[in-house]
Protein backbone atom coordinates (compact mmCIF):
# COMPACT_ATOMS: atom_id res chain seq x y z
CA UNK A 1 0.00 0.00 0.00
CA UNK A 2 2.77 2.40 0.97
CA UNK A 3 4.62 1.63 -2.26
CA UNK A 4 1.50 2.37 -4.31
CA UNK A 5 0.98 5.71 -2.52
CA UNK A 6 4.63 6.63 -3.05
CA UNK A 7 4.35 5.79 -6.75
CA UNK A 8 1.17 7.84 -7.08
CA UNK A 9 2.76 10.89 -5.40
CA UNK A 10 5.83 10.59 -7.64
CA UNK A 11 3.58 10.46 -10.71
CA UNK A 12 1.73 13.54 -9.45
CA UNK A 13 5.08 15.35 -9.14
CA UNK A 14 5.79 14.79 -12.83
CA UNK A 15 2.28 15.87 -13.79
CA UNK A 16 2.70 19.05 -11.74
CA UNK A 17 5.94 19.91 -13.53
CA UNK A 18 4.35 19.30 -16.93
CA UNK A 19 1.04 21.05 -16.34
CA UNK A 20 2.31 24.02 -14.32
CA UNK A 21 5.23 24.78 -16.67
CA UNK A 22 3.26 27.12 -19.01
CA UNK A 23 1.89 28.96 -15.97
CA UNK A 24 5.45 29.60 -14.72
CA UNK A 25 6.31 31.25 -18.05
CA UNK A 26 3.10 33.28 -17.88
CA UNK A 27 3.83 34.51 -14.35
CA UNK A 28 7.40 35.50 -15.31
CA UNK A 29 6.10 37.48 -18.30
CA UNK A 30 3.44 39.18 -16.15
CA UNK A 31 5.95 40.10 -13.42
CA UNK A 32 8.36 41.53 -16.00
CA UNK A 33 5.53 43.61 -17.44
CA UNK A 34 4.60 44.96 -14.01
CA UNK A 35 8.21 45.78 -13.16
CA UNK A 36 8.48 47.66 -16.47
CA UNK A 37 5.22 49.51 -15.72
CA UNK A 38 3.23 47.67 -18.41
CA UNK A 39 -0.07 45.86 -18.06
CA UNK A 40 1.15 42.66 -19.68
CA UNK A 41 -0.72 39.61 -20.91
CA UNK A 42 -2.67 37.21 -18.71
CA UNK A 43 -0.68 34.55 -16.86
CA UNK A 44 -2.90 31.99 -18.62
CA UNK A 45 -1.87 33.15 -22.09
CA UNK A 46 0.73 30.35 -22.61
CA UNK A 47 -2.06 27.77 -22.23
CA UNK A 48 -4.20 29.59 -24.80
CA UNK A 49 -1.26 29.75 -27.21
CA UNK A 50 -0.54 26.04 -26.84
CA UNK A 51 -4.20 25.18 -27.42
CA UNK A 52 -4.27 27.41 -30.52
CA UNK A 53 -1.13 25.77 -31.93
CA UNK A 54 -2.46 22.25 -31.35
CA UNK A 55 -5.53 23.19 -33.42
CA UNK A 56 -3.50 24.54 -36.35
CA UNK A 57 -2.13 22.69 -39.35
CA UNK A 58 1.41 21.31 -39.10
CA UNK A 59 3.27 22.74 -42.10
CA UNK A 60 6.57 21.22 -43.24
CA UNK A 61 9.08 22.77 -45.70
CA UNK A 62 9.37 20.91 -49.02
CA UNK A 63 13.09 20.35 -48.47
CA UNK A 64 12.68 18.85 -44.97
CA UNK A 65 13.08 15.15 -44.18
CA UNK A 66 11.57 13.00 -41.40
CA UNK A 67 14.08 14.56 -38.97
CA UNK A 68 12.13 17.83 -39.08
CA UNK A 69 8.98 16.11 -37.77
CA UNK A 70 10.88 13.84 -35.37
CA UNK A 71 12.79 16.64 -33.59
CA UNK A 72 9.84 18.13 -31.60
CA UNK A 73 8.74 14.65 -30.48
CA UNK A 74 12.22 13.70 -29.25
CA UNK A 75 12.63 17.10 -27.56
CA UNK A 76 9.32 16.83 -25.70
CA UNK A 77 9.82 13.17 -24.74
CA UNK A 78 13.38 13.64 -23.45
CA UNK A 79 12.34 16.69 -21.41
CA UNK A 80 9.38 14.78 -19.98
CA UNK A 81 11.62 11.88 -18.92
CA UNK A 82 14.11 14.34 -17.37
CA UNK A 83 11.27 15.77 -15.27
CA UNK A 84 10.71 12.32 -13.75
CA UNK A 85 14.15 12.43 -12.06
CA UNK A 86 13.46 15.56 -9.97
CA UNK A 87 11.82 15.23 -6.51
CA UNK A 88 9.33 17.96 -5.70
CA UNK A 89 7.12 17.20 -2.72
CA UNK A 90 9.27 14.63 -0.88
CA UNK A 91 12.68 13.00 -1.14
CA UNK A 92 11.77 10.59 -3.91
CA UNK A 93 11.22 10.73 -7.67
CA UNK A 94 9.33 8.65 -10.19
CA UNK A 95 12.61 7.58 -11.80
CA UNK A 96 15.42 7.04 -9.30
CA UNK A 97 18.58 5.32 -10.53
CA UNK A 98 22.30 5.33 -9.79
CA UNK A 99 24.02 8.02 -11.83
CA UNK A 100 20.76 9.58 -12.95
CA UNK A 101 22.16 13.13 -12.65
CA UNK A 102 24.35 12.33 -15.68
CA UNK A 103 21.33 10.91 -17.48
CA UNK A 104 19.31 14.05 -16.72
CA UNK A 105 21.99 16.31 -18.23
CA UNK A 106 22.26 14.20 -21.36
CA UNK A 107 18.50 13.81 -21.79
CA UNK A 108 18.28 17.60 -21.94
CA UNK A 109 21.25 17.60 -24.34
CA UNK A 110 19.56 14.96 -26.53
CA UNK A 111 16.46 17.09 -26.96
CA UNK A 112 18.57 20.14 -27.76
CA UNK A 113 20.61 18.14 -30.30
CA UNK A 114 17.51 17.00 -32.17
CA UNK A 115 16.09 20.53 -32.14
CA UNK A 116 19.30 21.74 -33.78
CA UNK A 117 19.03 18.96 -36.37
CA UNK A 118 15.41 19.94 -37.07
CA UNK A 119 16.36 23.60 -37.44
CA UNK A 120 19.05 22.77 -40.01
CA UNK A 121 16.82 20.23 -41.76
CA UNK A 122 14.22 22.94 -42.36
CA UNK A 123 16.58 24.58 -44.86
CA UNK A 124 16.29 28.09 -43.40
CA UNK A 125 19.43 30.18 -43.08
CA UNK A 126 18.13 31.49 -39.75
CA UNK A 127 17.60 27.93 -38.53
CA UNK A 128 21.22 27.09 -39.30
CA UNK A 129 22.39 30.28 -37.60
CA UNK A 130 20.32 29.55 -34.49
CA UNK A 131 21.54 25.94 -34.42
CA UNK A 132 25.19 26.99 -34.57
CA UNK A 133 24.68 29.46 -31.74
CA UNK A 134 22.81 26.89 -29.69
CA UNK A 135 25.66 24.41 -30.24
CA UNK A 136 28.12 26.98 -28.86
CA UNK A 137 25.99 27.73 -25.79
CA UNK A 138 25.24 24.07 -25.04
CA UNK A 139 28.88 23.06 -25.40
CA UNK A 140 29.95 25.72 -22.91
CA UNK A 141 27.06 25.02 -20.49
CA UNK A 142 27.30 21.24 -20.34
CA UNK A 143 30.59 21.03 -18.38
CA UNK A 144 29.62 23.40 -15.51
CA UNK A 145 26.17 21.75 -15.36
CA UNK A 146 27.76 18.34 -14.80
CA UNK A 147 30.52 19.58 -12.50
CA UNK A 148 28.09 21.44 -10.23
CA UNK A 149 26.02 18.27 -9.86
CA UNK A 150 29.21 16.23 -9.31
CA UNK A 151 30.19 18.46 -6.37
CA UNK A 152 26.84 17.78 -4.68
CA UNK A 153 27.10 14.06 -5.53
CA UNK A 154 30.53 13.85 -3.87
CA UNK A 155 29.25 15.57 -0.74
CA UNK A 156 26.15 13.37 -0.60
CA UNK A 157 28.06 10.22 -1.63
CA UNK A 158 25.22 9.45 -4.00
CA UNK A 159 24.94 9.78 -7.78
CA UNK A 160 21.15 9.73 -7.61
CA UNK A 161 19.34 13.08 -7.60
CA UNK A 162 16.83 11.76 -5.07
CA UNK A 163 19.74 10.52 -2.95
CA UNK A 164 21.34 13.98 -3.04
CA UNK A 165 18.02 15.55 -2.01
CA UNK A 166 17.58 13.13 0.90
CA UNK A 167 21.14 13.90 2.04
CA UNK A 168 20.47 17.65 1.97
CA UNK A 169 17.21 17.13 3.87
CA UNK A 170 19.26 15.39 6.57
CA UNK A 171 21.50 18.44 6.96
CA UNK A 172 20.74 21.49 9.05
CA UNK A 173 19.88 24.69 7.19
CA UNK A 174 22.84 26.42 8.86
CA UNK A 175 25.21 23.79 7.44
CA UNK A 176 24.81 25.40 4.03
CA UNK A 177 28.49 25.69 3.10
CA UNK A 178 30.61 27.63 0.61
CA UNK A 179 30.59 24.53 -1.58
CA UNK A 180 26.80 24.66 -1.78
CA UNK A 181 26.94 28.35 -2.57
CA UNK A 182 29.45 27.80 -5.39
CA UNK A 183 27.49 24.89 -6.86
CA UNK A 184 24.22 26.83 -6.60
CA UNK A 185 25.73 29.88 -8.32
CA UNK A 186 27.16 27.72 -11.10
CA UNK A 187 23.86 25.93 -11.66
CA UNK A 188 21.95 29.22 -11.61
CA UNK A 189 24.16 30.65 -14.37
CA UNK A 190 23.87 27.42 -16.36
CA UNK A 191 20.09 27.45 -15.89
CA UNK A 192 19.90 30.86 -17.56
CA UNK A 193 21.88 29.59 -20.55
CA UNK A 194 20.11 26.22 -20.75
CA UNK A 195 16.65 27.78 -20.77
CA UNK A 196 17.51 30.64 -23.13
CA UNK A 197 16.79 33.49 -20.74
CA UNK A 198 18.28 36.97 -20.55
CA UNK A 199 21.21 37.81 -20.60
CA UNK A 200 22.18 34.79 -22.78
CA UNK A 201 19.09 34.82 -25.00
CA UNK A 202 15.81 36.70 -25.18
CA UNK A 203 12.83 34.31 -25.43
CA UNK A 204 10.55 37.08 -26.70
CA UNK A 205 12.79 38.57 -29.38
CA UNK A 206 11.99 38.62 -33.10
CA UNK A 207 15.19 40.36 -34.19
CA UNK A 208 16.88 37.81 -36.42
CA UNK A 209 20.45 38.87 -35.70
CA UNK A 210 20.12 38.21 -31.95
CA UNK A 211 17.93 35.08 -31.91
CA UNK A 212 19.10 31.67 -30.72
CA UNK A 213 16.12 29.53 -29.72
CA UNK A 214 13.58 31.50 -31.74
CA UNK A 215 15.74 31.25 -34.87
CA UNK A 216 15.62 27.45 -34.64
CA UNK A 217 11.82 27.27 -34.50
CA UNK A 218 10.95 29.77 -37.25
CA UNK A 219 10.02 27.00 -39.70
CA UNK A 220 7.83 25.12 -37.22
CA UNK A 221 4.08 25.55 -36.85
CA UNK A 222 1.02 23.86 -35.42
CA UNK A 223 1.39 20.88 -33.04
CA UNK A 224 5.15 20.62 -33.67
CA UNK A 225 5.68 24.19 -32.49
CA UNK A 226 3.35 23.55 -29.54
CA UNK A 227 5.51 20.58 -28.44
CA UNK A 228 8.67 22.71 -28.73
CA UNK A 229 7.23 25.58 -26.70
CA UNK A 230 5.78 23.23 -24.09
CA UNK A 231 9.09 21.39 -23.79
CA UNK A 232 10.88 24.73 -23.34
CA UNK A 233 8.51 25.67 -20.51
CA UNK A 234 8.93 22.24 -18.86
CA UNK A 235 12.72 22.53 -19.08
CA UNK A 236 12.66 25.91 -17.32
CA UNK A 237 10.44 24.54 -14.55
CA UNK A 238 12.51 21.35 -14.19
CA UNK A 239 15.77 23.27 -13.72
CA UNK A 240 14.13 25.63 -11.23
CA UNK A 241 12.75 22.60 -9.35
CA UNK A 242 16.21 21.00 -9.45
CA UNK A 243 17.77 24.09 -7.84
CA UNK A 244 15.15 24.00 -5.09
CA UNK A 245 15.43 20.23 -4.55
CA UNK A 246 19.22 20.16 -4.33
CA UNK A 247 19.91 23.30 -2.29
CA UNK A 248 16.75 24.31 -0.38
CA UNK A 249 14.61 21.16 -0.04
CA UNK A 250 13.59 21.90 3.55
CA UNK A 251 9.83 21.86 3.88
CA UNK A 252 9.44 18.74 1.74
CA UNK A 253 7.16 16.09 3.21
CA UNK A 254 8.82 13.68 5.63
CA UNK A 255 5.84 11.31 5.46
CA UNK A 256 3.20 10.37 2.90
CA UNK A 257 0.26 11.78 4.87
CA UNK A 258 -2.17 14.14 3.14
CA UNK A 259 -1.34 17.00 5.53
CA UNK A 260 2.43 16.64 4.98
CA UNK A 261 1.99 16.63 1.18
CA UNK A 262 -0.27 19.70 1.31
CA UNK A 263 2.23 21.60 3.47
CA UNK A 264 5.07 20.55 1.14
CA UNK A 265 3.03 21.79 -1.85
CA UNK A 266 2.51 25.18 -0.21
CA UNK A 267 6.20 25.49 0.69
CA UNK A 268 7.18 24.50 -2.86
CA UNK A 269 4.83 27.14 -4.25
CA UNK A 270 6.50 29.82 -2.12
CA UNK A 271 9.98 28.72 -3.21
CA UNK A 272 9.00 28.69 -6.88
CA UNK A 273 7.41 32.13 -6.48
CA UNK A 274 10.66 33.46 -5.00
CA UNK A 275 12.72 32.05 -7.90
CA UNK A 276 10.26 33.40 -10.46
CA UNK A 277 10.44 36.85 -8.87
CA UNK A 278 14.25 36.81 -8.87
CA UNK A 279 14.32 35.74 -12.52
CA UNK A 280 11.86 38.48 -13.50
CA UNK A 281 13.93 41.09 -11.63
CA UNK A 282 17.16 39.94 -13.28
CA UNK A 283 15.66 39.94 -16.77
CA UNK A 284 14.22 43.42 -16.21
CA UNK A 285 17.51 44.80 -14.87
CA UNK A 286 20.13 43.57 -17.36
CA UNK A 287 20.48 43.65 -21.13
CA UNK A 288 21.09 40.70 -23.40
CA UNK A 289 24.78 39.91 -23.84
CA UNK A 290 26.44 40.00 -27.24
CA UNK A 291 27.23 36.53 -28.52
CA UNK A 292 31.00 36.92 -28.07
CA UNK A 293 30.45 37.66 -24.36
CA UNK A 294 28.42 34.48 -23.72
CA UNK A 295 31.60 32.32 -23.40
CA UNK A 296 32.81 34.68 -20.64
CA UNK A 297 29.46 34.36 -18.86
CA UNK A 298 29.59 30.56 -18.97
CA UNK A 299 33.30 30.63 -18.17
CA UNK A 300 32.37 32.10 -14.80
CA UNK A 301 29.92 29.22 -14.30
CA UNK A 302 32.68 26.72 -15.17
CA UNK A 303 35.11 28.34 -12.73
CA UNK A 304 32.53 28.25 -9.93
CA UNK A 305 31.68 24.60 -10.67
CA UNK A 306 35.37 23.58 -10.70
CA UNK A 307 35.93 25.34 -7.36
CA UNK A 308 32.89 23.56 -5.93
CA UNK A 309 34.28 20.15 -6.98
CA UNK A 310 37.78 20.94 -5.66
CA UNK A 311 36.54 22.22 -2.29
CA UNK A 312 34.17 19.25 -1.93
CA UNK A 313 36.99 16.79 -2.65
CA UNK A 314 39.27 18.54 -0.12
CA UNK A 315 36.57 18.44 2.56
CA UNK A 316 35.95 14.67 2.23
Residue pairs with C-beta under 8 A, 6 or more apart in sequence:
2 256
5 256
6 92
6 256
7 94
9 89
9 90
9 92
9 256
9 261
10 84
10 92
10 93
10 94
11 94
12 89
13 86
13 87
13 88
13 89
13 93
13 94
14 80
14 83
14 84
14 94
16 88
17 83
17 86
17 88
17 234
17 237
17 238
17 241
18 80
18 83
18 234
20 237
21 230
21 233
21 234
21 236
21 237
22 46
22 47
22 50
22 230
22 233
23 43
23 44
23 46
23 47
24 233
24 236
24 237
24 240
24 272
24 276
25 46
25 233
25 236
26 41
26 42
26 43
26 44
26 45
26 46
26 47
27 43
27 273
27 276
28 276
28 279
28 280
28 283
29 40
29 41
29 43
29 45
29 204
30 40
30 41
30 42
30 43
31 276
31 277
31 280
32 40
32 280
32 283
32 284
33 39
33 40
33 41
34 40
35 280
35 281
35 284
36 284
42 48
46 229
46 233
49 229
50 226
50 229
50 230
53 221
53 222
53 223
53 225
53 226
53 229
54 222
54 223
54 226
56 221
56 222
56 223
57 221
57 222
58 69
58 221
58 222
58 223
58 224
59 221
59 222
60 68
60 69
61 68
61 122
61 123
61 124
61 219
63 122
63 123
64 121
64 122
64 123
64 219
65 121
67 114
67 117
67 118
67 121
68 118
68 121
68 122
68 219
69 224
70 114
70 118
71 114
71 115
71 117
71 118
71 119
71 121
72 115
72 118
72 220
72 223
72 224
72 225
72 227
72 228
72 231
73 227
74 110
74 111
74 114
75 111
75 112
75 114
75 115
75 227
75 228
75 231
76 111
76 227
76 228
76 230
76 231
76 234
77 111
78 107
78 108
78 110
78 111
78 114
79 107
79 108
79 111
79 231
79 234
79 235
79 238
80 231
80 234
81 95
81 107
82 104
82 107
82 108
82 235
82 238
83 234
83 237
83 238
84 93
84 94
84 95
85 93
85 94
85 95
85 96
85 100
85 101
85 103
85 104
85 161
85 162
86 93
86 104
86 161
86 238
86 241
86 242
86 245
87 93
87 161
87 162
87 165
87 245
87 249
87 252
88 241
88 245
88 252
88 268
89 252
89 253
89 261
89 264
89 265
89 268
90 252
90 253
90 254
90 256
90 260
90 261
90 264
91 162
91 165
91 166
91 169
91 249
91 252
92 162
93 161
93 162
96 160
96 161
96 162
96 163
97 103
97 160
98 159
98 160
99 159
99 160
100 159
100 160
100 161
100 162
101 146
101 149
101 150
101 153
101 159
101 160
101 161
101 164
102 146
102 149
102 159
104 161
104 242
105 142
105 145
105 146
105 149
108 194
108 235
109 138
109 142
111 231
111 235
112 134
112 138
115 131
115 134
115 216
115 217
115 228
116 131
116 134
116 135
116 216
117 131
118 216
118 220
119 127
119 128
119 130
119 131
119 134
119 215
119 216
119 217
119 219
120 127
120 128
120 131
122 218
122 219
122 220
123 219
124 218
124 219
126 208
126 211
126 215
126 218
127 215
127 216
127 218
127 219
129 211
129 215
130 211
130 212
130 213
130 214
130 215
130 216
130 218
131 215
131 216
133 212
133 215
133 291
134 212
134 213
134 216
136 291
136 294
136 295
137 193
137 200
137 201
137 212
137 294
137 298
138 194
140 193
140 294
140 295
140 298
140 299
140 302
141 190
141 193
141 194
141 298
141 301
143 302
143 305
144 186
144 187
144 189
144 190
144 298
144 301
144 302
144 304
144 305
145 187
145 190
145 194
145 305
147 186
147 302
147 305
147 306
147 308
147 309
148 183
148 186
148 187
148 190
148 301
148 304
148 305
148 308
149 183
149 187
149 246
150 309
151 179
151 182
151 183
151 305
151 308
151 309
151 311
151 312
152 164
152 168
152 180
152 183
152 246
152 312
153 159
153 164
154 309
154 312
154 313
154 316
155 167
155 179
155 312
155 315
155 316
156 163
156 164
156 167
156 168
157 167
158 164
158 166
158 167
161 242
161 245
161 246
164 246
165 245
165 246
165 249
165 252
168 246
168 247
168 249
169 249
169 250
169 252
169 254
173 250
176 247
177 315
178 311
179 308
179 311
179 312
179 315
180 247
182 304
182 305
182 307
182 308
182 311
183 246
183 247
183 304
183 305
183 308
184 243
184 246
184 247
185 301
185 304
186 301
186 302
186 304
186 305
186 308
187 239
187 242
187 243
187 246
188 243
189 297
189 298
189 300
189 301
189 304
190 298
190 301
191 197
191 239
191 240
191 243
192 198
192 199
192 200
193 200
193 201
193 294
193 297
193 298
193 301
194 235
194 239
195 232
195 235
195 236
195 239
196 203
196 212
196 213
196 232
197 203
197 236
197 279
197 283
198 282
198 283
198 286
198 287
198 288
199 286
199 287
199 288
199 289
199 297
200 212
200 288
200 289
200 294
200 297
201 211
201 212
201 213
201 288
202 210
202 211
202 288
203 213
203 214
203 232
205 211
205 214
205 288
206 214
208 215
210 288
213 232
217 225
217 228
217 229
220 228
240 272
240 275
240 276
241 272
243 275
244 268
244 271
244 272
244 275
245 252
248 271
251 263
251 264
251 267
251 268
251 271
252 264
252 267
252 268
253 260
253 261
253 263
253 264
254 260
289 297
